[in-house]
Amino acid sequence: MDPIRERCLSKLTNLRKVSSSPWCSEEYMGERLRGSKVIYHPKPSPNYLGTGTSLDKEAFRAHSRKSLQAARGCEMEIAQRDVYTINHDISKARRYVDIIKEEFVNCW
């Protein structure tokens, strides 16, 4: 969030959700939204799920853990976007979801 938007957030009384790209500073977003009723809505990079024939489980687990730690104390909702292929491997997508669930249990 740039300083102009940050000054305006307090004036947006009906703001319910803030979406962020995979390239934003999750720590910064977490700091700004912690304790508010605004939902932090990060979108993980599509590269974890959509590239390669196998899921790099440890890299995705580390990424998920970092996101969850940055958002601790926030309302949070995660959405995966911009994945165009999973290389015909539905188990890759299932494992991806399982990792997110496990990290929620471990970190949240």
Secondary structure, 3 states (H helix, E strand, C coil): CCHHHHHHHCCCCCCCEEEECCCCCHHHHHHHHCCCCCEEEECCCCHHHHCCCCCCHHHHHHHHHHHHHHCCCCEECCCCCCCCCCCCCHHHHHHHHHHHHHHHHHHC
